[in-house]
Amino acid sequence: MAVVAVILLNAAFAFAQERQAELAVEALAAYLPATAGGAA
């Protein structure tokens, strides 16, 4: 039972981390065209 709990906890943590990374990529994508668009 403890193993199942650890696996579920790990899955939840991985999901949260993936979501955080997704938000960071979206923030960068929104920021970059405004600054680097004119330089190219």
mmCIF entry with sequence, helices, sheets and N, C-alpha, C, O atoms, coordinates in Angstrom:
data_MODEL
# 
_entry.id   MODEL 
# 
_entity.id                         1 
_entity.type                       polymer 
_entity.pdbx_number_of_molecules   1 
# 
_entity_poly.entity_id                      1 
_entity_poly.type                           'polypeptide(L)' 
_entity_poly.nstd_linkage                   no 
_entity_poly.nstd_monomer                   no 
_entity_poly.pdbx_seq_one_letter_code       MAVVAVILLNAAFAFAQERQAELAVEALAAYLPATAGGAA 
_entity_poly.pdbx_seq_one_letter_code_can   MAVVAVILLNAAFAFAQERQAELAVEALAAYLPATAGGAA 
_entity_poly.pdbx_strand_id                 A 
# 
loop_
_entity_poly_seq.entity_id 
_entity_poly_seq.num 
_entity_poly_seq.mon_id 
_entity_poly_seq.hetero 
1 1  MET n 
1 2  ALA n 
1 3  VAL n 
1 4  VAL n 
1 5  ALA n 
1 6  VAL n 
1 7  ILE n 
1 8  LEU n 
1 9  LEU n 
1 10 ASN n 
1 11 ALA n 
1 12 ALA n 
1 13 PHE n 
1 14 ALA n 
1 15 PHE n 
1 16 ALA n 
1 17 GLN n 
1 18 GLU n 
1 19 ARG n 
1 20 GLN n 
1 21 ALA n 
1 22 GLU n 
1 23 LEU n 
1 24 ALA n 
1 25 VAL n 
1 26 GLU n 
1 27 ALA n 
1 28 LEU n 
1 29 ALA n 
1 30 ALA n 
1 31 TYR n 
1 32 LEU n 
1 33 PRO n 
1 34 ALA n 
1 35 THR n 
1 36 ALA n 
1 37 GLY n 
1 38 GLY n 
1 39 ALA n 
1 40 ALA n 
# 
_struct_asym.id          A 
_struct_asym.entity_id   1 
# 
_struct_conf.conf_type_id            HELX_P 
_struct_conf.id                      HELX_P1 
_struct_conf.pdbx_PDB_helix_id       AA1 
_struct_conf.beg_label_comp_id       ALA 
_struct_conf.beg_label_asym_id       A 
_struct_conf.beg_label_seq_id        2 
_struct_conf.pdbx_beg_PDB_ins_code   ? 
_struct_conf.end_label_comp_id       ALA 
_struct_conf.end_label_asym_id       A 
_struct_conf.end_label_seq_id        36 
_struct_conf.pdbx_end_PDB_ins_code   ? 
_struct_conf.beg_auth_comp_id        ALA 
_struct_conf.beg_auth_asym_id        A 
_struct_conf.beg_auth_seq_id         2 
_struct_conf.end_auth_comp_id        ALA 
_struct_conf.end_auth_asym_id        A 
_struct_conf.end_auth_seq_id         36 
_struct_conf.pdbx_PDB_helix_class    1 
_struct_conf.details                 ? 
_struct_conf.pdbx_PDB_helix_length   35 
# 
_struct_conf_type.id          HELX_P 
_struct_conf_type.criteria    ? 
_struct_conf_type.reference   ? 
# 
loop_
_atom_site.group_PDB 
_atom_site.id 
_atom_site.type_symbol 
_atom_site.label_atom_id 
_atom_site.label_alt_id 
_atom_site.label_comp_id 
_atom_site.label_asym_id 
_atom_site.label_entity_id 
_atom_site.label_seq_id 
_atom_site.pdbx_PDB_ins_code 
_atom_site.Cartn_x 
_atom_site.Cartn_y 
_atom_site.Cartn_z 
_atom_site.occupancy 
_atom_site.B_iso_or_equiv 
_atom_site.pdbx_formal_charge 
_atom_site.auth_seq_id 
_atom_site.auth_comp_id 
_atom_site.auth_asym_id 
_atom_site.auth_atom_id 
_atom_site.pdbx_PDB_model_num 
ATOM 1   N N  . MET A 1 1  ? 0.829  -1.207 0.000   1.00 0.00 ? 1  MET A N  1 
ATOM 2   C CA . MET A 1 1  ? 0.000  0.000  0.000   1.00 0.00 ? 1  MET A CA 1 
ATOM 3   C C  . MET A 1 1  ? 0.865  1.260  0.000   1.00 0.00 ? 1  MET A C  1 
ATOM 4   O O  . MET A 1 1  ? 0.535  2.248  -0.656  1.00 0.00 ? 1  MET A O  1 
ATOM 5   N N  . ALA A 1 2  ? 1.963  1.217  0.734   1.00 0.00 ? 2  ALA A N  1 
ATOM 6   C CA . ALA A 1 2  ? 2.866  2.370  0.787   1.00 0.00 ? 2  ALA A CA 1 
ATOM 7   C C  . ALA A 1 2  ? 3.483  2.630  -0.586  1.00 0.00 ? 2  ALA A C  1 
ATOM 8   O O  . ALA A 1 2  ? 3.699  3.778  -0.974  1.00 0.00 ? 2  ALA A O  1 
ATOM 9   N N  . VAL A 1 3  ? 3.761  1.552  -1.312  1.00 0.00 ? 3  VAL A N  1 
ATOM 10  C CA . VAL A 1 3  ? 4.353  1.706  -2.641  1.00 0.00 ? 3  VAL A CA 1 
ATOM 11  C C  . VAL A 1 3  ? 3.382  2.425  -3.571  1.00 0.00 ? 3  VAL A C  1 
ATOM 12  O O  . VAL A 1 3  ? 3.783  3.302  -4.336  1.00 0.00 ? 3  VAL A O  1 
ATOM 13  N N  . VAL A 1 4  ? 2.117  2.055  -3.504  1.00 0.00 ? 4  VAL A N  1 
ATOM 14  C CA . VAL A 1 4  ? 1.092  2.700  -4.330  1.00 0.00 ? 4  VAL A CA 1 
ATOM 15  C C  . VAL A 1 4  ? 0.989  4.180  -3.976  1.00 0.00 ? 4  VAL A C  1 
ATOM 16  O O  . VAL A 1 4  ? 0.855  5.025  -4.861  1.00 0.00 ? 4  VAL A O  1 
ATOM 17  N N  . ALA A 1 5  ? 1.053  4.490  -2.691  1.00 0.00 ? 5  ALA A N  1 
ATOM 18  C CA . ALA A 1 5  ? 0.977  5.884  -2.256  1.00 0.00 ? 5  ALA A CA 1 
ATOM 19  C C  . ALA A 1 5  ? 2.160  6.682  -2.789  1.00 0.00 ? 5  ALA A C  1 
ATOM 20  O O  . ALA A 1 5  ? 1.995  7.820  -3.230  1.00 0.00 ? 5  ALA A O  1 
ATOM 21  N N  . VAL A 1 6  ? 3.334  6.099  -2.751  1.00 0.00 ? 6  VAL A N  1 
ATOM 22  C CA . VAL A 1 6  ? 4.532  6.780  -3.254  1.00 0.00 ? 6  VAL A CA 1 
ATOM 23  C C  . VAL A 1 6  ? 4.430  6.996  -4.757  1.00 0.00 ? 6  VAL A C  1 
ATOM 24  O O  . VAL A 1 6  ? 4.792  8.060  -5.259  1.00 0.00 ? 6  VAL A O  1 
ATOM 25  N N  . ILE A 1 7  ? 3.939  5.994  -5.474  1.00 0.00 ? 7  ILE A N  1 
ATOM 26  C CA . ILE A 1 7  ? 3.786  6.119  -6.926  1.00 0.00 ? 7  ILE A CA 1 
ATOM 27  C C  . ILE A 1 7  ? 2.791  7.218  -7.266  1.00 0.00 ? 7  ILE A C  1 
ATOM 28  O O  . ILE A 1 7  ? 3.042  8.022  -8.163  1.00 0.00 ? 7  ILE A O  1 
ATOM 29  N N  . LEU A 1 8  ? 1.668  7.262  -6.563  1.00 0.00 ? 8  LEU A N  1 
ATOM 30  C CA . LEU A 1 8  ? 0.668  8.301  -6.811  1.00 0.00 ? 8  LEU A CA 1 
ATOM 31  C C  . LEU A 1 8  ? 1.213  9.685  -6.471  1.00 0.00 ? 8  LEU A C  1 
ATOM 32  O O  . LEU A 1 8  ? 0.965  10.647 -7.198  1.00 0.00 ? 8  LEU A O  1 
ATOM 33  N N  . LEU A 1 9  ? 1.945  9.786  -5.382  1.00 0.00 ? 9  LEU A N  1 
ATOM 34  C CA . LEU A 1 9  ? 2.542  11.059 -4.983  1.00 0.00 ? 9  LEU A CA 1 
ATOM 35  C C  . LEU A 1 9  ? 3.554  11.519 -6.029  1.00 0.00 ? 9  LEU A C  1 
ATOM 36  O O  . LEU A 1 9  ? 3.604  12.697 -6.382  1.00 0.00 ? 9  LEU A O  1 
ATOM 37  N N  . ASN A 1 10 ? 4.351  10.587 -6.515  1.00 0.00 ? 10 ASN A N  1 
ATOM 38  C CA . ASN A 1 10 ? 5.339  10.903 -7.543  1.00 0.00 ? 10 ASN A CA 1 
ATOM 39  C C  . ASN A 1 10 ? 4.660  11.347 -8.833  1.00 0.00 ? 10 ASN A C  1 
ATOM 40  O O  . ASN A 1 10 ? 5.127  12.276 -9.491  1.00 0.00 ? 10 ASN A O  1 
ATOM 41  N N  . ALA A 1 11 ? 3.569  10.694 -9.196  1.00 0.00 ? 11 ALA A N  1 
ATOM 42  C CA . ALA A 1 11 ? 2.834  11.067 -10.402 1.00 0.00 ? 11 ALA A CA 1 
ATOM 43  C C  . ALA A 1 11 ? 2.248  12.467 -10.265 1.00 0.00 ? 11 ALA A C  1 
ATOM 44  O O  . ALA A 1 11 ? 2.284  13.251 -11.214 1.00 0.00 ? 11 ALA A O  1 
ATOM 45  N N  . ALA A 1 12 ? 1.712  12.783 -9.099  1.00 0.00 ? 12 ALA A N  1 
ATOM 46  C CA . ALA A 1 12 ? 1.149  14.112 -8.868  1.00 0.00 ? 12 ALA A CA 1 
ATOM 47  C C  . ALA A 1 12 ? 2.235  15.174 -8.931  1.00 0.00 ? 12 ALA A C  1 
ATOM 48  O O  . ALA A 1 12 ? 2.020  16.246 -9.496  1.00 0.00 ? 12 ALA A O  1 
ATOM 49  N N  . PHE A 1 13 ? 3.392  14.889 -8.360  1.00 0.00 ? 13 PHE A N  1 
ATOM 50  C CA . PHE A 1 13 ? 4.507  15.833 -8.385  1.00 0.00 ? 13 PHE A CA 1 
ATOM 51  C C  . PHE A 1 13 ? 4.999  16.042 -9.809  1.00 0.00 ? 13 PHE A C  1 
ATOM 52  O O  . PHE A 1 13 ? 5.283  17.171 -10.210 1.00 0.00 ? 13 PHE A O  1 
ATOM 53  N N  . ALA A 1 14 ? 5.103  14.959 -10.578 1.00 0.00 ? 14 ALA A N  1 
ATOM 54  C CA . ALA A 1 14 ? 5.553  15.059 -11.963 1.00 0.00 ? 14 ALA A CA 1 
ATOM 55  C C  . ALA A 1 14 ? 4.573  15.879 -12.790 1.00 0.00 ? 14 ALA A C  1 
ATOM 56  O O  . ALA A 1 14 ? 4.981  16.675 -13.635 1.00 0.00 ? 14 ALA A O  1 
ATOM 57  N N  . PHE A 1 15 ? 3.284  15.684 -12.546 1.00 0.00 ? 15 PHE A N  1 
ATOM 58  C CA . PHE A 1 15 ? 2.263  16.445 -13.266 1.00 0.00 ? 15 PHE A CA 1 
ATOM 59  C C  . PHE A 1 15 ? 2.371  17.931 -12.945 1.00 0.00 ? 15 PHE A C  1 
ATOM 60  O O  . PHE A 1 15 ? 2.291  18.773 -13.840 1.00 0.00 ? 15 PHE A O  1 
ATOM 61  N N  . ALA A 1 16 ? 2.551  18.249 -11.670 1.00 0.00 ? 16 ALA A N  1 
ATOM 62  C CA . ALA A 1 16 ? 2.670  19.650 -11.253 1.00 0.00 ? 16 ALA A CA 1 
ATOM 63  C C  . ALA A 1 16 ? 3.915  20.287 -11.859 1.00 0.00 ? 16 ALA A C  1 
ATOM 64  O O  . ALA A 1 16 ? 3.881  21.442 -12.285 1.00 0.00 ? 16 ALA A O  1 
ATOM 65  N N  . GLN A 1 17 ? 5.005  19.543 -11.897 1.00 0.00 ? 17 GLN A N  1 
ATOM 66  C CA . GLN A 1 17 ? 6.253  20.064 -12.452 1.00 0.00 ? 17 GLN A CA 1 
ATOM 67  C C  . GLN A 1 17 ? 6.110  20.290 -13.952 1.00 0.00 ? 17 GLN A C  1 
ATOM 68  O O  . GLN A 1 17 ? 6.602  21.285 -14.484 1.00 0.00 ? 17 GLN A O  1 
ATOM 69  N N  . GLU A 1 18 ? 5.441  19.371 -14.631 1.00 0.00 ? 18 GLU A N  1 
ATOM 70  C CA . GLU A 1 18 ? 5.210  19.512 -16.069 1.00 0.00 ? 18 GLU A CA 1 
ATOM 71  C C  . GLU A 1 18 ? 4.356  20.741 -16.360 1.00 0.00 ? 18 GLU A C  1 
ATOM 72  O O  . GLU A 1 18 ? 4.621  21.477 -17.310 1.00 0.00 ? 18 GLU A O  1 
ATOM 73  N N  . ARG A 1 19 ? 3.344  20.956 -15.549 1.00 0.00 ? 19 ARG A N  1 
ATOM 74  C CA . ARG A 1 19 ? 2.472  22.127 -15.723 1.00 0.00 ? 19 ARG A CA 1 
ATOM 75  C C  . ARG A 1 19 ? 3.254  23.424 -15.515 1.00 0.00 ? 19 ARG A C  1 
ATOM 76  O O  . ARG A 1 19 ? 3.061  24.401 -16.240 1.00 0.00 ? 19 ARG A O  1 
ATOM 77  N N  . GLN A 1 20 ? 4.134  23.419 -14.519 1.00 0.00 ? 20 GLN A N  1 
ATOM 78  C CA . GLN A 1 20 ? 4.954  24.604 -14.241 1.00 0.00 ? 20 GLN A CA 1 
ATOM 79  C C  . GLN A 1 20 ? 5.865  24.902 -15.429 1.00 0.00 ? 20 GLN A C  1 
ATOM 80  O O  . GLN A 1 20 ? 6.030  26.058 -15.819 1.00 0.00 ? 20 GLN A O  1 
ATOM 81  N N  . ALA A 1 21 ? 6.458  23.846 -16.002 1.00 0.00 ? 21 ALA A N  1 
ATOM 82  C CA . ALA A 1 21 ? 7.333  24.027 -17.152 1.00 0.00 ? 21 ALA A CA 1 
ATOM 83  C C  . ALA A 1 21 ? 6.543  24.553 -18.346 1.00 0.00 ? 21 ALA A C  1 
ATOM 84  O O  . ALA A 1 21 ? 7.033  25.393 -19.100 1.00 0.00 ? 21 ALA A O  1 
ATOM 85  N N  . GLU A 1 22 ? 5.329  24.059 -18.513 1.00 0.00 ? 22 GLU A N  1 
ATOM 86  C CA . GLU A 1 22 ? 4.473  24.505 -19.612 1.00 0.00 ? 22 GLU A CA 1 
ATOM 87  C C  . GLU A 1 22 ? 4.151  25.994 -19.477 1.00 0.00 ? 22 GLU A C  1 
ATOM 88  O O  . GLU A 1 22 ? 4.176  26.733 -20.462 1.00 0.00 ? 22 GLU A O  1 
ATOM 89  N N  . LEU A 1 23 ? 3.854  26.421 -18.269 1.00 0.00 ? 23 LEU A N  1 
ATOM 90  C CA . LEU A 1 23 ? 3.571  27.837 -18.034 1.00 0.00 ? 23 LEU A CA 1 
ATOM 91  C C  . LEU A 1 23 ? 4.808  28.694 -18.283 1.00 0.00 ? 23 LEU A C  1 
ATOM 92  O O  . LEU A 1 23 ? 4.694  29.804 -18.803 1.00 0.00 ? 23 LEU A O  1 
ATOM 93  N N  . ALA A 1 24 ? 5.980  28.196 -17.922 1.00 0.00 ? 24 ALA A N  1 
ATOM 94  C CA . ALA A 1 24 ? 7.217  28.939 -18.144 1.00 0.00 ? 24 ALA A CA 1 
ATOM 95  C C  . ALA A 1 24 ? 7.487  29.098 -19.634 1.00 0.00 ? 24 ALA A C  1 
ATOM 96  O O  . ALA A 1 24 ? 7.918  30.162 -20.076 1.00 0.00 ? 24 ALA A O  1 
ATOM 97  N N  . VAL A 1 25 ? 7.236  28.050 -20.408 1.00 0.00 ? 25 VAL A N  1 
ATOM 98  C CA . VAL A 1 25 ? 7.428  28.115 -21.858 1.00 0.00 ? 25 VAL A CA 1 
ATOM 99  C C  . VAL A 1 25 ? 6.453  29.108 -22.478 1.00 0.00 ? 25 VAL A C  1 
ATOM 100 O O  . VAL A 1 25 ? 6.820  29.871 -23.372 1.00 0.00 ? 25 VAL A O  1 
ATOM 101 N N  . GLU A 1 26 ? 5.213  29.096 -22.003 1.00 0.00 ? 26 GLU A N  1 
ATOM 102 C CA . GLU A 1 26 ? 4.226  30.048 -22.519 1.00 0.00 ? 26 GLU A CA 1 
ATOM 103 C C  . GLU A 1 26 ? 4.636  31.487 -22.206 1.00 0.00 ? 26 GLU A C  1 
ATOM 104 O O  . GLU A 1 26 ? 4.473  32.381 -23.037 1.00 0.00 ? 26 GLU A O  1 
ATOM 105 N N  . ALA A 1 27 ? 5.163  31.702 -21.017 1.00 0.00 ? 27 ALA A N  1 
ATOM 106 C CA . ALA A 1 27 ? 5.602  33.041 -20.627 1.00 0.00 ? 27 ALA A CA 1 
ATOM 107 C C  . ALA A 1 27 ? 6.766  33.493 -21.504 1.00 0.00 ? 27 ALA A C  1 
ATOM 108 O O  . ALA A 1 27 ? 6.818  34.649 -21.925 1.00 0.00 ? 27 ALA A O  1 
ATOM 109 N N  . LEU A 1 28 ? 7.692  32.590 -21.778 1.00 0.00 ? 28 LEU A N  1 
ATOM 110 C CA . LEU A 1 28 ? 8.825  32.932 -22.644 1.00 0.00 ? 28 LEU A CA 1 
ATOM 111 C C  . LEU A 1 28 ? 8.359  33.205 -24.066 1.00 0.00 ? 28 LEU A C  1 
ATOM 112 O O  . LEU A 1 28 ? 8.831  34.143 -24.707 1.00 0.00 ? 28 LEU A O  1 
ATOM 113 N N  . ALA A 1 29 ? 7.441  32.397 -24.555 1.00 0.00 ? 29 ALA A N  1 
ATOM 114 C CA . ALA A 1 29 ? 6.930  32.578 -25.915 1.00 0.00 ? 29 ALA A CA 1 
ATOM 115 C C  . ALA A 1 29 ? 6.215  33.917 -26.055 1.00 0.00 ? 29 ALA A C  1 
ATOM 116 O O  . ALA A 1 29 ? 6.269  34.542 -27.114 1.00 0.00 ? 29 ALA A O  1 
ATOM 117 N N  . ALA A 1 30 ? 5.556  34.354 -25.007 1.00 0.00 ? 30 ALA A N  1 
ATOM 118 C CA . ALA A 1 30 ? 4.866  35.641 -25.044 1.00 0.00 ? 30 ALA A CA 1 
ATOM 119 C C  . ALA A 1 30 ? 5.862  36.795 -24.946 1.00 0.00 ? 30 ALA A C  1 
ATOM 120 O O  . ALA A 1 30 ? 5.603  37.883 -25.459 1.00 0.00 ? 30 ALA A O  1 
ATOM 121 N N  . TYR A 1 31 ? 6.989  36.564 -24.295 1.00 0.00 ? 31 TYR A N  1 
ATOM 122 C CA . TYR A 1 31 ? 7.969  37.625 -24.059 1.00 0.00 ? 31 TYR A CA 1 
ATOM 123 C C  . TYR A 1 31 ? 8.923  37.814 -25.240 1.00 0.00 ? 31 TYR A C  1 
ATOM 124 O O  . TYR A 1 31 ? 9.253  38.943 -25.604 1.00 0.00 ? 31 TYR A O  1 
ATOM 125 N N  . LEU A 1 32 ? 9.362  36.704 -25.833 1.00 0.00 ? 32 LEU A N  1 
ATOM 126 C CA . LEU A 1 32 ? 10.400 36.779 -26.863 1.00 0.00 ? 32 LEU A CA 1 
ATOM 127 C C  . LEU A 1 32 ? 10.013 37.546 -28.124 1.00 0.00 ? 32 LEU A C  1 
ATOM 128 O O  . LEU A 1 32 ? 10.807 38.374 -28.572 1.00 0.00 ? 32 LEU A O  1 
ATOM 129 N N  . PRO A 1 33 ? 8.843  37.323 -28.725 1.00 0.00 ? 33 PRO A N  1 
ATOM 130 C CA . PRO A 1 33 ? 8.531  38.060 -29.962 1.00 0.00 ? 33 PRO A CA 1 
ATOM 131 C C  . PRO A 1 33 ? 8.517  39.574 -29.761 1.00 0.00 ? 33 PRO A C  1 
ATOM 132 O O  . PRO A 1 33 ? 8.844  40.318 -30.686 1.00 0.00 ? 33 PRO A O  1 
ATOM 133 N N  . ALA A 1 34 ? 8.149  40.038 -28.585 1.00 0.00 ? 34 ALA A N  1 
ATOM 134 C CA . ALA A 1 34 ? 8.074  41.470 -28.318 1.00 0.00 ? 34 ALA A CA 1 
ATOM 135 C C  . ALA A 1 34 ? 9.466  42.097 -28.253 1.00 0.00 ? 34 ALA A C  1 
ATOM 136 O O  . ALA A 1 34 ? 9.629  43.274 -28.573 1.00 0.00 ? 34 ALA A O  1 
ATOM 137 N N  . THR A 1 35 ? 10.467 41.322 -27.840 1.00 0.00 ? 35 THR A N  1 
ATOM 138 C CA . THR A 1 35 ? 11.805 41.887 -27.673 1.00 0.00 ? 35 THR A CA 1 
ATOM 139 C C  . THR A 1 35 ? 12.731 41.533 -28.830 1.00 0.00 ? 35 THR A C  1 
ATOM 140 O O  . THR A 1 35 ? 13.458 42.394 -29.325 1.00 0.00 ? 35 THR A O  1 
ATOM 141 N N  . ALA A 1 36 ? 12.713 40.272 -29.268 1.00 0.00 ? 36 ALA A N  1 
ATOM 142 C CA . ALA A 1 36 ? 13.659 39.830 -30.289 1.00 0.00 ? 36 ALA A CA 1 
ATOM 143 C C  . ALA A 1 36 ? 13.098 39.966 -31.705 1.00 0.00 ? 36 ALA A C  1 
ATOM 144 O O  . ALA A 1 36 ? 13.833 39.785 -32.675 1.00 0.00 ? 36 ALA A O  1 
ATOM 145 N N  . GLY A 1 37 ? 11.825 40.278 -31.835 1.00 0.00 ? 37 GLY A N  1 
ATOM 146 C CA . GLY A 1 37 ? 11.211 40.353 -33.162 1.00 0.00 ? 37 GLY A CA 1 
ATOM 147 C C  . GLY A 1 37 ? 11.821 41.432 -34.037 1.00 0.00 ? 37 GLY A C  1 
ATOM 148 O O  . GLY A 1 37 ? 11.994 41.220 -35.237 1.00 0.00 ? 37 GLY A O  1 
ATOM 149 N N  . GLY A 1 38 ? 12.152 42.583 -33.468 1.00 0.00 ? 38 GLY A N  1 
ATOM 150 C CA . GLY A 1 38 ? 12.696 43.671 -34.258 1.00 0.00 ? 38 GLY A CA 1 
ATOM 151 C C  . GLY A 1 38 ? 14.161 43.487 -34.598 1.00 0.00 ? 38 GLY A C  1 
ATOM 152 O O  . GLY A 1 38 ? 14.646 44.076 -35.564 1.00 0.00 ? 38 GLY A O  1 
ATOM 153 N N  . ALA A 1 39 ? 14.878 42.684 -33.825 1.00 0.00 ? 39 ALA A N  1 
ATOM 154 C CA . ALA A 1 39 ? 16.305 42.499 -34.050 1.00 0.00 ? 39 ALA A CA 1 
ATOM 155 C C  . ALA A 1 39 ? 16.570 41.611 -35.255 1.00 0.00 ? 39 ALA A C  1 
ATOM 156 O O  . ALA A 1 39 ? 17.626 41.717 -35.878 1.00 0.00 ? 39 ALA A O  1 
ATOM 157 N N  . ALA A 1 40 ? 15.637 40.745 -35.591 1.00 0.00 ? 40 ALA A N  1 
ATOM 158 C CA . ALA A 1 40 ? 15.833 39.825 -36.706 1.00 0.00 ? 40 ALA A CA 1 
ATOM 159 C C  . ALA A 1 40 ? 15.368 40.467 -37.986 1.00 0.00 ? 40 ALA A C  1 
ATOM 160 O O  . ALA A 1 40 ? 15.448 39.853 -39.050 1.00 0.00 ? 40 ALA A O  1 
# 
